[in-house]
Amino acid sequence: EYAECSGKGYCDRATGTCACFDSYEGSACDAMVCPDLHGEVCAGHGQCLNAAEIAQLDGGNQYELWDRTATQGCVCDAGYEGAVCERRSCPH
C-alpha cells in the first residue's frame, strides 16, 4: 500500500511537495539520509552508498529488494570503522 510522502514526511498542500522528517530525503521522502557525524557524511572517512552498491562491492553480490536504493550506509576508508566511520582501526 502506498503512503503519502512514503509515510516519512508530510505533504505541503500549498506547494504539492513533501517535507521530510529527520533522517529522510528525496522528492517522496523515500531515501534515508547518509549517516553523518557533526554534519560530515561518514565522518569524512568513507563513502555513502546505497544497499545495492554496497552488495556489489561485497564480491559482486546483487541486492534486489524494494529498499535497494533507499537504504544507505557508509563504506569506510582503509583504517576506519564504525557505522559512521568514526573510529580508527587498530592492527590485528
PyMOL Python script that loads the backbone (N, CA, C, O; Angstrom):
from pymol import cmd

cmd.read_pdbstr("""\
ATOM      1  N   GLU A   1       0.844  -1.177   0.000  1.00  0.00           N
ATOM      2  CA  GLU A   1       0.000   0.000   0.000  1.00  0.00           C
ATOM      3  C   GLU A   1       0.892   1.244   0.000  1.00  0.00           C
ATOM      4  O   GLU A   1       1.859   1.326   0.758  1.00  0.00           O
ATOM      5  N   TYR A   2       0.560   2.197  -0.846  1.00  0.00           N
ATOM      6  CA  TYR A   2       1.325   3.436  -0.937  1.00  0.00           C
ATOM      7  C   TYR A   2       0.920   4.400   0.165  1.00  0.00           C
ATOM      8  O   TYR A   2      -0.237   4.426   0.583  1.00  0.00           O
ATOM      9  N   ALA A   3       1.871   5.187   0.632  1.00  0.00           N
ATOM     10  CA  ALA A   3       1.612   6.187   1.660  1.00  0.00           C
ATOM     11  C   ALA A   3       2.139   7.529   1.149  1.00  0.00           C
ATOM     12  O   ALA A   3       3.204   7.597   0.536  1.00  0.00           O
ATOM     13  N   GLU A   4       1.393   8.568   1.404  1.00  0.00           N
ATOM     14  CA  GLU A   4       1.802   9.903   1.003  1.00  0.00           C
ATOM     15  C   GLU A   4       3.158  10.229   1.621  1.00  0.00           C
ATOM     16  O   GLU A   4       3.370  10.024   2.816  1.00  0.00           O
ATOM     17  N   CYS A   5       4.071  10.736   0.800  1.00  0.00           N
ATOM     18  CA  CYS A   5       5.436  11.068   1.230  1.00  0.00           C
ATOM     19  C   CYS A   5       6.103   9.867   1.912  1.00  0.00           C
ATOM     20  O   CYS A   5       6.910  10.021   2.828  1.00  0.00           O
ATOM     21  N   SER A   6       5.748   8.681   1.445  1.00  0.00           N
ATOM     22  CA  SER A   6       6.299   7.411   1.931  1.00  0.00           C
ATOM     23  C   SER A   6       6.109   7.200   3.429  1.00  0.00           C
ATOM     24  O   SER A   6       6.770   6.350   4.027  1.00  0.00           O
ATOM     25  N   GLY A   7       5.211   7.968   4.033  1.00  0.00           N
ATOM     26  CA  GLY A   7       4.997   7.861   5.467  1.00  0.00           C
ATOM     27  C   GLY A   7       6.171   8.415   6.270  1.00  0.00           C
ATOM     28  O   GLY A   7       6.237   8.224   7.484  1.00  0.00           O
ATOM     29  N   LYS A   8       7.100   9.100   5.597  1.00  0.00           N
ATOM     30  CA  LYS A   8       8.306   9.631   6.241  1.00  0.00           C
ATOM     31  C   LYS A   8       8.364  11.154   6.144  1.00  0.00           C
ATOM     32  O   LYS A   8       9.438  11.746   6.240  1.00  0.00           O
ATOM     33  N   GLY A   9       7.217  11.776   5.955  1.00  0.00           N
ATOM     34  CA  GLY A   9       7.128  13.226   5.858  1.00  0.00           C
ATOM     35  C   GLY A   9       5.674  13.630   5.707  1.00  0.00           C
ATOM     36  O   GLY A   9       4.773  12.797   5.805  1.00  0.00           O
ATOM     37  N   TYR A  10       5.454  14.905   5.468  1.00  0.00           N
ATOM     38  CA  TYR A  10       4.086  15.368   5.249  1.00  0.00           C
ATOM     39  C   TYR A  10       4.026  16.184   3.964  1.00  0.00           C
ATOM     40  O   TYR A  10       5.024  16.759   3.530  1.00  0.00           O
ATOM     41  N   CYS A  11       2.857  16.224   3.372  1.00  0.00           N
ATOM     42  CA  CYS A  11       2.656  16.931   2.116  1.00  0.00           C
ATOM     43  C   CYS A  11       2.320  18.388   2.389  1.00  0.00           C
ATOM     44  O   CYS A  11       1.378  18.689   3.122  1.00  0.00           O
ATOM     45  N   ASP A  12       3.085  19.279   1.804  1.00  0.00           N
ATOM     46  CA  ASP A  12       2.797  20.712   1.864  1.00  0.00           C
ATOM     47  C   ASP A  12       1.761  20.976   0.765  1.00  0.00           C
ATOM     48  O   ASP A  12       2.111  21.029  -0.414  1.00  0.00           O
ATOM     49  N   ARG A  13       0.521  21.137   1.137  1.00  0.00           N
ATOM     50  CA  ARG A  13      -0.571  21.283   0.173  1.00  0.00           C
ATOM     51  C   ARG A  13      -0.436  22.544  -0.682  1.00  0.00           C
ATOM     52  O   ARG A  13      -0.942  22.578  -1.804  1.00  0.00           O
ATOM     53  N   ALA A  14       0.229  23.569  -0.179  1.00  0.00           N
ATOM     54  CA  ALA A  14       0.396  24.801  -0.949  1.00  0.00           C
ATOM     55  C   ALA A  14       1.356  24.611  -2.128  1.00  0.00           C
ATOM     56  O   ALA A  14       1.170  25.203  -3.191  1.00  0.00           O
ATOM     57  N   THR A  15       2.378  23.784  -1.927  1.00  0.00           N
ATOM     58  CA  THR A  15       3.379  23.589  -2.986  1.00  0.00           C
ATOM     59  C   THR A  15       3.278  22.226  -3.664  1.00  0.00           C
ATOM     60  O   THR A  15       3.814  22.033  -4.755  1.00  0.00           O
ATOM     61  N   GLY A  16       2.593  21.280  -3.020  1.00  0.00           N
ATOM     62  CA  GLY A  16       2.496  19.931  -3.571  1.00  0.00           C
ATOM     63  C   GLY A  16       3.781  19.143  -3.442  1.00  0.00           C
ATOM     64  O   GLY A  16       4.013  18.196  -4.193  1.00  0.00           O
ATOM     65  N   THR A  17       4.620  19.529  -2.490  1.00  0.00           N
ATOM     66  CA  THR A  17       5.875  18.820  -2.269  1.00  0.00           C
ATOM     67  C   THR A  17       5.906  18.230  -0.864  1.00  0.00           C
ATOM     68  O   THR A  17       5.175  18.660   0.028  1.00  0.00           O
ATOM     69  N   CYS A  18       6.758  17.250  -0.696  1.00  0.00           N
ATOM     70  CA  CYS A  18       6.909  16.604   0.607  1.00  0.00           C
ATOM     71  C   CYS A  18       7.930  17.334   1.459  1.00  0.00           C
ATOM     72  O   CYS A  18       8.977  17.755   0.967  1.00  0.00           O
ATOM     73  N   ALA A  19       7.624  17.478   2.722  1.00  0.00           N
ATOM     74  CA  ALA A  19       8.573  17.960   3.728  1.00  0.00           C
ATOM     75  C   ALA A  19       8.943  16.741   4.547  1.00  0.00           C
ATOM     76  O   ALA A  19       8.116  16.211   5.290  1.00  0.00           O
ATOM     77  N   CYS A  20      10.179  16.296   4.414  1.00  0.00           N
ATOM     78  CA  CYS A  20      10.615  15.037   5.021  1.00  0.00           C
ATOM     79  C   CYS A  20      10.958  15.189   6.493  1.00  0.00           C
ATOM     80  O   CYS A  20      11.448  16.228   6.935  1.00  0.00           O
ATOM     81  N   PHE A  21      10.687  14.120   7.243  1.00  0.00           N
ATOM     82  CA  PHE A  21      11.108  14.038   8.631  1.00  0.00           C
ATOM     83  C   PHE A  21      12.633  13.904   8.663  1.00  0.00           C
ATOM     84  O   PHE A  21      13.259  13.574   7.655  1.00  0.00           O
ATOM     85  N   ASP A  22      13.220  14.164   9.838  1.00  0.00           N
ATOM     86  CA  ASP A  22      14.661  13.982  10.001  1.00  0.00           C
ATOM     87  C   ASP A  22      15.056  12.576   9.566  1.00  0.00           C
ATOM     88  O   ASP A  22      14.316  11.618   9.789  1.00  0.00           O
ATOM     89  N   SER A  23      16.196  12.463   8.959  1.00  0.00           N
ATOM     90  CA  SER A  23      16.798  11.199   8.514  1.00  0.00           C
ATOM     91  C   SER A  23      16.263  10.693   7.182  1.00  0.00           C
ATOM     92  O   SER A  23      16.646   9.608   6.743  1.00  0.00           O
ATOM     93  N   TYR A  24      15.372  11.464   6.519  1.00  0.00           N
ATOM     94  CA  TYR A  24      14.857  11.047   5.216  1.00  0.00           C
ATOM     95  C   TYR A  24      14.993  12.190   4.218  1.00  0.00           C
ATOM     96  O   TYR A  24      14.984  13.364   4.590  1.00  0.00           O
ATOM     97  N   GLU A  25      15.119  11.824   2.941  1.00  0.00           N
ATOM     98  CA  GLU A  25      15.251  12.808   1.875  1.00  0.00           C
ATOM     99  C   GLU A  25      14.640  12.261   0.597  1.00  0.00           C
ATOM    100  O   GLU A  25      14.198  11.113   0.558  1.00  0.00           O
ATOM    101  N   GLY A  26      14.615  13.071  -0.438  1.00  0.00           N
ATOM    102  CA  GLY A  26      14.061  12.680  -1.718  1.00  0.00           C
ATOM    103  C   GLY A  26      12.723  13.349  -1.946  1.00  0.00           C
ATOM    104  O   GLY A  26      12.081  13.805  -1.000  1.00  0.00           O
ATOM    105  N   SER A  27      12.305  13.406  -3.178  1.00  0.00           N
ATOM    106  CA  SER A  27      11.054  14.097  -3.510  1.00  0.00           C
ATOM    107  C   SER A  27       9.849  13.453  -2.833  1.00  0.00           C
ATOM    108  O   SER A  27       8.847  14.125  -2.587  1.00  0.00           O
ATOM    109  N   ALA A  28       9.935  12.151  -2.529  1.00  0.00           N
ATOM    110  CA  ALA A  28       8.855  11.453  -1.841  1.00  0.00           C
ATOM    111  C   ALA A  28       9.309  10.952  -0.470  1.00  0.00           C
ATOM    112  O   ALA A  28       8.695  10.047   0.096  1.00  0.00           O
ATOM    113  N   CYS A  29      10.381  11.538   0.062  1.00  0.00           N
ATOM    114  CA  CYS A  29      10.946  11.118   1.359  1.00  0.00           C
ATOM    115  C   CYS A  29      11.215   9.613   1.365  1.00  0.00           C
ATOM    116  O   CYS A  29      11.002   8.935   2.370  1.00  0.00           O
ATOM    117  N   ASP A  30      11.684   9.109   0.232  1.00  0.00           N
ATOM    118  CA  ASP A  30      11.835   7.673   0.056  1.00  0.00           C
ATOM    119  C   ASP A  30      13.266   7.165   0.198  1.00  0.00           C
ATOM    120  O   ASP A  30      13.553   6.016  -0.138  1.00  0.00           O
ATOM    121  N   ALA A  31      14.153   8.004   0.686  1.00  0.00           N
ATOM    122  CA  ALA A  31      15.538   7.577   0.895  1.00  0.00           C
ATOM    123  C   ALA A  31      16.019   8.047   2.263  1.00  0.00           C
ATOM    124  O   ALA A  31      15.676   9.134   2.729  1.00  0.00           O
ATOM    125  N   MET A  32      16.818   7.201   2.882  1.00  0.00           N
ATOM    126  CA  MET A  32      17.427   7.594   4.158  1.00  0.00           C
ATOM    127  C   MET A  32      18.576   8.550   3.885  1.00  0.00           C
ATOM    128  O   MET A  32      19.266   8.428   2.873  1.00  0.00           O
ATOM    129  N   VAL A  33      18.779   9.495   4.783  1.00  0.00           N
ATOM    130  CA  VAL A  33      19.909  10.404   4.692  1.00  0.00           C
ATOM    131  C   VAL A  33      21.166   9.618   5.035  1.00  0.00           C
ATOM    132  O   VAL A  33      21.130   8.727   5.883  1.00  0.00           O
ATOM    133  N   CYS A  34      22.261   9.938   4.393  1.00  0.00           N
ATOM    134  CA  CYS A  34      23.525   9.280   4.702  1.00  0.00           C
ATOM    135  C   CYS A  34      23.926   9.572   6.139  1.00  0.00           C
ATOM    136  O   CYS A  34      23.731  10.685   6.627  1.00  0.00           O
ATOM    137  N   PRO A  35      24.485   8.575   6.818  1.00  0.00           N
ATOM    138  CA  PRO A  35      24.922   8.791   8.191  1.00  0.00           C
ATOM    139  C   PRO A  35      26.004   9.877   8.261  1.00  0.00           C
ATOM    140  O   PRO A  35      26.889   9.944   7.408  1.00  0.00           O
ATOM    141  N   ASP A  36      25.915  10.717   9.286  1.00  0.00           N
ATOM    142  CA  ASP A  36      26.942  11.745   9.438  1.00  0.00           C
ATOM    143  C   ASP A  36      27.332  11.905  10.895  1.00  0.00           C
ATOM    144  O   ASP A  36      26.630  11.459  11.803  1.00  0.00           O
ATOM    145  N   LEU A  37      28.452  12.544  11.089  1.00  0.00           N
ATOM    146  CA  LEU A  37      28.941  12.866  12.417  1.00  0.00           C
ATOM    147  C   LEU A  37      29.297  14.341  12.400  1.00  0.00           C
ATOM    148  O   LEU A  37      30.198  14.764  11.676  1.00  0.00           O
ATOM    149  N   HIS A  38      28.588  15.116  13.199  1.00  0.00           N
ATOM    150  CA  HIS A  38      28.790  16.569  13.262  1.00  0.00           C
ATOM    151  C   HIS A  38      28.653  17.212  11.888  1.00  0.00           C
ATOM    152  O   HIS A  38      29.397  18.131  11.547  1.00  0.00           O
ATOM    153  N   GLY A  39      27.691  16.720  11.096  1.00  0.00           N
ATOM    154  CA  GLY A  39      27.414  17.299   9.791  1.00  0.00           C
ATOM    155  C   GLY A  39      28.310  16.828   8.659  1.00  0.00           C
ATOM    156  O   GLY A  39      28.161  17.291   7.528  1.00  0.00           O
ATOM    157  N   GLU A  40      29.231  15.924   8.933  1.00  0.00           N
ATOM    158  CA  GLU A  40      30.128  15.426   7.900  1.00  0.00           C
ATOM    159  C   GLU A  40      29.768  13.984   7.564  1.00  0.00           C
ATOM    160  O   GLU A  40      29.860  13.102   8.418  1.00  0.00           O
ATOM    161  N   VAL A  41      29.355  13.744   6.311  1.00  0.00           N
ATOM    162  CA  VAL A  41      28.921  12.413   5.881  1.00  0.00           C
ATOM    163  C   VAL A  41      30.039  11.405   6.108  1.00  0.00           C
ATOM    164  O   VAL A  41      31.188  11.627   5.727  1.00  0.00           O
ATOM    165  N   CYS A  42      29.677  10.306   6.730  1.00  0.00           N
ATOM    166  CA  CYS A  42      30.611   9.217   7.052  1.00  0.00           C
ATOM    167  C   CYS A  42      31.851   9.749   7.771  1.00  0.00           C
ATOM    168  O   CYS A  42      32.959   9.250   7.575  1.00  0.00           O
ATOM    169  N   ALA A  43      31.648  10.758   8.598  1.00  0.00           N
ATOM    170  CA  ALA A  43      32.703  11.379   9.409  1.00  0.00           C
ATOM    171  C   ALA A  43      33.903  11.825   8.575  1.00  0.00           C
ATOM    172  O   ALA A  43      34.990  12.048   9.108  1.00  0.00           O
ATOM    173  N   GLY A  44      33.697  11.951   7.263  1.00  0.00           N
ATOM    174  CA  GLY A  44      34.792  12.362   6.389  1.00  0.00           C
ATOM    175  C   GLY A  44      35.788  11.258   6.095  1.00  0.00           C
ATOM    176  O   GLY A  44      36.836  11.508   5.498  1.00  0.00           O
ATOM    177  N   HIS A  45      35.467  10.025   6.512  1.00  0.00           N
ATOM    178  CA  HIS A  45      36.398   8.905   6.345  1.00  0.00           C
ATOM    179  C   HIS A  45      35.746   7.733   5.625  1.00  0.00           C
ATOM    180  O   HIS A  45      36.075   6.579   5.899  1.00  0.00           O
ATOM    181  N   GLY A  46      34.832   8.011   4.716  1.00  0.00           N
ATOM    182  CA  GLY A  46      34.176   6.935   3.991  1.00  0.00           C
ATOM    183  C   GLY A  46      33.286   7.485   2.904  1.00  0.00           C
ATOM    184  O   GLY A  46      33.249   8.689   2.653  1.00  0.00           O
ATOM    185  N   GLN A  47      32.578   6.590   2.269  1.00  0.00           N
ATOM    186  CA  GLN A  47      31.703   6.935   1.155  1.00  0.00           C
ATOM    187  C   GLN A  47      30.309   6.409   1.450  1.00  0.00           C
ATOM    188  O   GLN A  47      30.151   5.267   1.882  1.00  0.00           O
ATOM    189  N   CYS A  48      29.310   7.230   1.219  1.00  0.00           N
ATOM    190  CA  CYS A  48      27.927   6.817   1.440  1.00  0.00           C
ATOM    191  C   CYS A  48      27.397   6.160   0.168  1.00  0.00           C
ATOM    192  O   CYS A  48      27.394   6.764  -0.905  1.00  0.00           O
ATOM    193  N   LEU A  49      26.948   4.910   0.308  1.00  0.00           N
ATOM    194  CA  LEU A  49      26.426   4.148  -0.822  1.00  0.00           C
ATOM    195  C   LEU A  49      25.088   3.529  -0.449  1.00  0.00           C
ATOM    196  O   LEU A  49      24.790   3.343   0.731  1.00  0.00           O
ATOM    197  N   ASN A  50      24.280   3.208  -1.462  1.00  0.00           N
ATOM    198  CA  ASN A  50      23.011   2.541  -1.179  1.00  0.00           C
ATOM    199  C   ASN A  50      23.249   1.033  -1.055  1.00  0.00           C
ATOM    200  O   ASN A  50      24.331   0.535  -1.367  1.00  0.00           O
ATOM    201  N   ALA A  51      22.230   0.323  -0.597  1.00  0.00           N
ATOM    202  CA  ALA A  51      22.357  -1.110  -0.311  1.00  0.00           C
ATOM    203  C   ALA A  51      22.798  -1.910  -1.537  1.00  0.00           C
ATOM    204  O   ALA A  51      23.602  -2.834  -1.413  1.00  0.00           O
ATOM    205  N   ALA A  52      22.287  -1.570  -2.706  1.00  0.00           N
ATOM    206  CA  ALA A  52      22.664  -2.297  -3.923  1.00  0.00           C
ATOM    207  C   ALA A  52      24.140  -2.081  -4.246  1.00  0.00           C
ATOM    208  O   ALA A  52      24.825  -3.014  -4.664  1.00  0.00           O
ATOM    209  N   GLU A  53      24.630  -0.867  -4.059  1.00  0.00           N
ATOM    210  CA  GLU A  53      26.044  -0.568  -4.325  1.00  0.00           C
ATOM    211  C   GLU A  53      26.959  -1.276  -3.336  1.00  0.00           C
ATOM    212  O   GLU A  53      28.015  -1.785  -3.711  1.00  0.00           O
ATOM    213  N   ILE A  54      26.551  -1.308  -2.078  1.00  0.00           N
ATOM    214  CA  ILE A  54      27.347  -1.998  -1.056  1.00  0.00           C
ATOM    215  C   ILE A  54      27.411  -3.488  -1.356  1.00  0.00           C
ATOM    216  O   ILE A  54      28.472  -4.097  -1.221  1.00  0.00           O
ATOM    217  N   ALA A  55      26.300  -4.085  -1.761  1.00  0.00           N
ATOM    218  CA  ALA A  55      26.286  -5.510  -2.111  1.00  0.00           C
ATOM    219  C   ALA A  55      27.215  -5.786  -3.288  1.00  0.00           C
ATOM    220  O   ALA A  55      27.933  -6.786  -3.287  1.00  0.00           O
ATOM    221  N   GLN A  56      27.209  -4.914  -4.288  1.00  0.00           N
ATOM    222  CA  GLN A  56      28.061  -5.083  -5.466  1.00  0.00           C
ATOM    223  C   GLN A  56      29.538  -5.070  -5.063  1.00  0.00           C
ATOM    224  O   GLN A  56      30.336  -5.842  -5.594  1.00  0.00           O
ATOM    225  N   LEU A  57      29.895  -4.200  -4.132  1.00  0.00           N
ATOM    226  CA  LEU A  57      31.283  -4.139  -3.652  1.00  0.00           C
ATOM    227  C   LEU A  57      31.677  -5.390  -2.868  1.00  0.00           C
ATOM    228  O   LEU A  57      32.855  -5.739  -2.797  1.00  0.00           O
ATOM    229  N   ASP A  58      30.697  -6.054  -2.288  1.00  0.00           N
ATOM    230  CA  ASP A  58      30.941  -7.246  -1.477  1.00  0.00           C
ATOM    231  C   ASP A  58      30.923  -8.493  -2.364  1.00  0.00           C
ATOM    232  O   ASP A  58      30.014  -9.318  -2.271  1.00  0.00           O
ATOM    233  N   GLY A  59      31.908  -8.615  -3.201  1.00  0.00           N
ATOM    234  CA  GLY A  59      32.045  -9.800  -4.044  1.00  0.00           C
ATOM    235  C   GLY A  59      31.075  -9.861  -5.209  1.00  0.00           C
ATOM    236  O   GLY A  59      30.800 -10.944  -5.724  1.00  0.00           O
ATOM    237  N   GLY A  60      30.551  -8.721  -5.634  1.00  0.00           N
ATOM    238  CA  GLY A  60      29.655  -8.699  -6.783  1.00  0.00           C
ATOM    239  C   GLY A  60      28.251  -9.199  -6.489  1.00  0.00           C
ATOM    240  O   GLY A  60      27.529  -9.591  -7.406  1.00  0.00           O
ATOM    241  N   ASN A  61      27.857  -9.190  -5.224  1.00  0.00           N
ATOM    242  CA  ASN A  61      26.513  -9.639  -4.859  1.00  0.00           C
ATOM    243  C   ASN A  61      25.449  -8.719  -5.444  1.00  0.00           C
ATOM    244  O   ASN A  61      25.710  -7.546  -5.711  1.00  0.00           O
ATOM    245  N   GLN A  62      24.273  -9.246  -5.637  1.00  0.00           N
ATOM    246  CA  GLN A  62      23.128  -8.487  -6.147  1.00  0.00           C
ATOM    247  C   GLN A  62      22.100  -8.333  -5.036  1.00  0.00           C
ATOM    248  O   GLN A  62      21.691  -9.319  -4.422  1.00  0.00           O
ATOM    249  N   TYR A  63      21.687  -7.108  -4.778  1.00  0.00           N
ATOM    250  CA  TYR A  63      20.647  -6.842  -3.779  1.00  0.00           C
ATOM    251  C   TYR A  63      19.484  -6.226  -4.534  1.00  0.00           C
ATOM    252  O   TYR A  63      19.599  -5.111  -5.044  1.00  0.00           O
ATOM    253  N   GLU A  64      18.372  -6.932  -4.614  1.00  0.00           N
ATOM    254  CA  GLU A  64      17.250  -6.505  -5.448  1.00  0.00           C
ATOM    255  C   GLU A  64      15.963  -6.257  -4.679  1.00  0.00           C
ATOM    256  O   GLU A  64      14.895  -6.198  -5.289  1.00  0.00           O
ATOM    257  N   LEU A  65      16.028  -6.108  -3.357  1.00  0.00           N
ATOM    258  CA  LEU A  65      14.810  -5.869  -2.591  1.00  0.00           C
ATOM    259  C   LEU A  65      14.312  -4.443  -2.782  1.00  0.00           C
ATOM    260  O   LEU A  65      15.003  -3.612  -3.370  1.00  0.00           O
ATOM    261  N   TRP A  66      13.129  -4.167  -2.291  1.00  0.00           N
ATOM    262  CA  TRP A  66      12.462  -2.882  -2.528  1.00  0.00           C
ATOM    263  C   TRP A  66      13.277  -1.680  -2.053  1.00  0.00           C
ATOM    264  O   TRP A  66      13.137  -0.590  -2.608  1.00  0.00           O
ATOM    265  N   ASP A  67      14.112  -1.853  -1.053  1.00  0.00           N
ATOM    266  CA  ASP A  67      14.861  -0.724  -0.490  1.00  0.00           C
ATOM    267  C   ASP A  67      16.283  -0.602  -1.042  1.00  0.00           C
ATOM    268  O   ASP A  67      17.127   0.060  -0.437  1.00  0.00           O
ATOM    269  N   ARG A  68      16.550  -1.231  -2.175  1.00  0.00           N
ATOM    270  CA  ARG A  68      17.910  -1.280  -2.718  1.00  0.00           C
ATOM    271  C   ARG A  68      18.529   0.092  -2.938  1.00  0.00           C
ATOM    272  O   ARG A  68      19.744   0.237  -2.806  1.00  0.00           O
ATOM    273  N   THR A  69      17.733   1.099  -3.267  1.00  0.00           N
ATOM    274  CA  THR A  69      18.283   2.447  -3.448  1.00  0.00           C
ATOM    275  C   THR A  69      17.860   3.393  -2.334  1.00  0.00           C
ATOM    276  O   THR A  69      18.312   4.537  -2.294  1.00  0.00           O
ATOM    277  N   ALA A  70      17.003   2.938  -1.432  1.00  0.00           N
ATOM    278  CA  ALA A  70      16.508   3.801  -0.352  1.00  0.00           C
ATOM    279  C   ALA A  70      17.365   3.722   0.909  1.00  0.00           C
ATOM    280  O   ALA A  70      17.523   4.715   1.620  1.00  0.00           O
ATOM    281  N   THR A  71      17.913   2.548   1.184  1.00  0.00           N
ATOM    282  CA  THR A  71      18.722   2.361   2.377  1.00  0.00           C
ATOM    283  C   THR A  71      20.176   2.673   2.047  1.00  0.00           C
ATOM    284  O   THR A  71      20.739   2.133   1.094  1.00  0.00           O
ATOM    285  N   GLN A  72      20.773   3.546   2.843  1.00  0.00           N
ATOM    286  CA  GLN A  72      22.148   3.966   2.588  1.00  0.00           C
ATOM    287  C   GLN A  72      23.011   3.730   3.814  1.00  0.00           C
ATOM    288  O   GLN A  72      22.516   3.725   4.941  1.00  0.00           O
ATOM    289  N   GLY A  73      24.289   3.536   3.595  1.00  0.00           N
ATOM    290  CA  GLY A  73      25.226   3.343   4.687  1.00  0.00           C
ATOM    291  C   GLY A  73      26.627   3.724   4.260  1.00  0.00           C
ATOM    292  O   GLY A  73      26.885   3.986   3.085  1.00  0.00           O
ATOM    293  N   CYS A  74      27.517   3.751   5.215  1.00  0.00           N
ATOM    294  CA  CYS A  74      28.900   4.142   4.960  1.00  0.00           C
ATOM    295  C   CYS A  74      29.770   2.933   4.634  1.00  0.00           C
ATOM    296  O   CYS A  74      29.652   1.881   5.262  1.00  0.00           O
ATOM    297  N   VAL A  75      30.634   3.099   3.653  1.00  0.00           N
ATOM    298  CA  VAL A  75      31.720   2.168   3.379  1.00  0.00           C
ATOM    299  C   VAL A  75      32.973   2.936   3.768  1.00  0.00           C
ATOM    300  O   VAL A  75      33.336   3.920   3.124  1.00  0.00           O
ATOM    301  N   CYS A  76      33.625   2.480   4.819  1.00  0.00           N
ATOM    302  CA  CYS A  76      34.735   3.230   5.414  1.00  0.00           C
ATOM    303  C   CYS A  76      36.024   3.112   4.610  1.00  0.00           C
ATOM    304  O   CYS A  76      36.302   2.096   3.974  1.00  0.00           O
ATOM    305  N   ASP A  77      36.799   4.197   4.664  1.00  0.00           N
ATOM    306  CA  ASP A  77      38.140   4.188   4.093  1.00  0.00           C
ATOM    307  C   ASP A  77      39.008   3.234   4.903  1.00  0.00           C
ATOM    308  O   ASP A  77      38.697   2.921   6.053  1.00  0.00           O
ATOM    309  N   ALA A  78      40.096   2.776   4.294  1.00  0.00           N
ATOM    310  CA  ALA A  78      41.039   1.903   4.990  1.00  0.00           C
ATOM    311  C   ALA A  78      41.519   2.599   6.264  1.00  0.00           C
ATOM    312  O   ALA A  78      41.876   3.778   6.247  1.00  0.00           O
ATOM    313  N   GLY A  79      41.522   1.859   7.351  1.00  0.00           N
ATOM    314  CA  GLY A  79      41.980   2.396   8.617  1.00  0.00           C
ATOM    315  C   GLY A  79      40.877   2.972   9.486  1.00  0.00           C
ATOM    316  O   GLY A  79      41.149   3.464  10.581  1.00  0.00           O
ATOM    317  N   TYR A  80      39.620   2.919   9.011  1.00  0.00           N
ATOM    318  CA  TYR A  80      38.486   3.434   9.775  1.00  0.00           C
ATOM    319  C   TYR A  80      37.391   2.392   9.838  1.00  0.00           C
ATOM    320  O   TYR A  80      37.280   1.538   8.959  1.00  0.00           O
ATOM    321  N   GLU A  81      36.569   2.466  10.898  1.00  0.00           N
ATOM    322  CA  GLU A  81      35.463   1.535  11.076  1.00  0.00           C
ATOM    323  C   GLU A  81      34.355   2.208  11.874  1.00  0.00           C
ATOM    324  O   GLU A  81      34.510   3.332  12.351  1.00  0.00           O
ATOM    325  N   GLY A  82      33.240   1.509  12.010  1.00  0.00           N
ATOM    326  CA  GLY A  82      32.085   2.030  12.733  1.00  0.00           C
ATOM    327  C   GLY A  82      30.972   2.393  11.763  1.00  0.00           C
ATOM    328  O   GLY A  82      31.204   2.535  10.562  1.00  0.00           O
ATOM    329  N   ALA A  83      29.772   2.540  12.287  1.00  0.00           N
ATOM    330  CA  ALA A  83      28.606   2.833  11.448  1.00  0.00           C
ATOM    331  C   ALA A  83      28.764   4.117  10.659  1.00  0.00           C
ATOM    332  O   ALA A  83      28.214   4.251   9.566  1.00  0.00           O
ATOM    333  N   VAL A  84      29.520   5.072  11.214  1.00  0.00           N
ATOM    334  CA  VAL A  84      29.719   6.367  10.562  1.00  0.00           C
ATOM    335  C   VAL A  84      31.218   6.573  10.277  1.00  0.00           C
ATOM    336  O   VAL A  84      31.657   7.700  10.047  1.00  0.00           O
ATOM    337  N   CYS A  85      31.990   5.496  10.292  1.00  0.00           N
ATOM    338  CA  CYS A  85      33.441   5.555  10.059  1.00  0.00           C
ATOM    339  C   CYS A  85      34.114   6.499  11.051  1.00  0.00           C
ATOM    340  O   CYS A  85      35.046   7.226  10.708  1.00  0.00           O
ATOM    341  N   GLU A  86      33.623   6.470  12.279  1.00  0.00           N
ATOM    342  CA  GLU A  86      34.070   7.416  13.298  1.00  0.00           C
ATOM    343  C   GLU A  86      35.264   6.923  14.122  1.00  0.00           C
ATOM    344  O   GLU A  86      35.823   7.691  14.906  1.00  0.00           O
ATOM    345  N   ARG A  87      35.660   5.669  13.960  1.00  0.00           N
ATOM    346  CA  ARG A  87      36.744   5.121  14.780  1.00  0.00           C
ATOM    347  C   ARG A  87      37.921   4.672  13.912  1.00  0.00           C
ATOM    348  O   ARG A  87      37.735   4.128  12.824  1.00  0.00           O
ATOM    349  N   ARG A  88      39.117   4.908  14.407  1.00  0.00           N
ATOM    350  CA  ARG A  88      40.316   4.389  13.757  1.00  0.00           C
ATOM    351  C   ARG A  88      40.401   2.894  14.048  1.00  0.00           C
ATOM    352  O   ARG A  88      40.086   2.455  15.154  1.00  0.00           O
ATOM    353  N   SER A  89      40.819   2.128  13.071  1.00  0.00           N
ATOM    354  CA  SER A  89      41.014   0.689  13.258  1.00  0.00           C
ATOM    355  C   SER A  89      42.389   0.450  13.845  1.00  0.00           C
ATOM    356  O   SER A  89      43.342   1.168  13.545  1.00  0.00           O
ATOM    357  N   CYS A  90      42.481  -0.565  14.685  1.00  0.00           N
ATOM    358  CA  CYS A  90      43.768  -0.976  15.236  1.00  0.00           C
ATOM    359  C   CYS A  90      44.273  -2.180  14.461  1.00  0.00           C
ATOM    360  O   CYS A  90      43.478  -2.963  13.941  1.00  0.00           O
ATOM    361  N   PRO A  91      45.605  -2.336  14.380  1.00  0.00           N
ATOM    362  CA  PRO A  91      46.160  -3.511  13.679  1.00  0.00           C
ATOM    363  C   PRO A  91      45.700  -4.797  14.376  1.00  0.00           C
ATOM    364  O   PRO A  91      45.460  -4.811  15.583  1.00  0.00           O
ATOM    365  N   HIS A  92      45.585  -5.855  13.608  1.00  0.00           N
ATOM    366  CA  HIS A  92      45.152  -7.166  14.143  1.00  0.00           C
ATOM    367  C   HIS A  92      46.264  -7.839  14.864  1.00  0.00           C
ATOM    368  O   HIS A  92      46.089  -8.944  15.377  1.00  0.00           O
TER     369      HIS A  92
END
""", "prot")
cmd.dss("prot")
cmd.show_as("cartoon", "prot")
cmd.util.cbc("prot")
cmd.orient("prot")
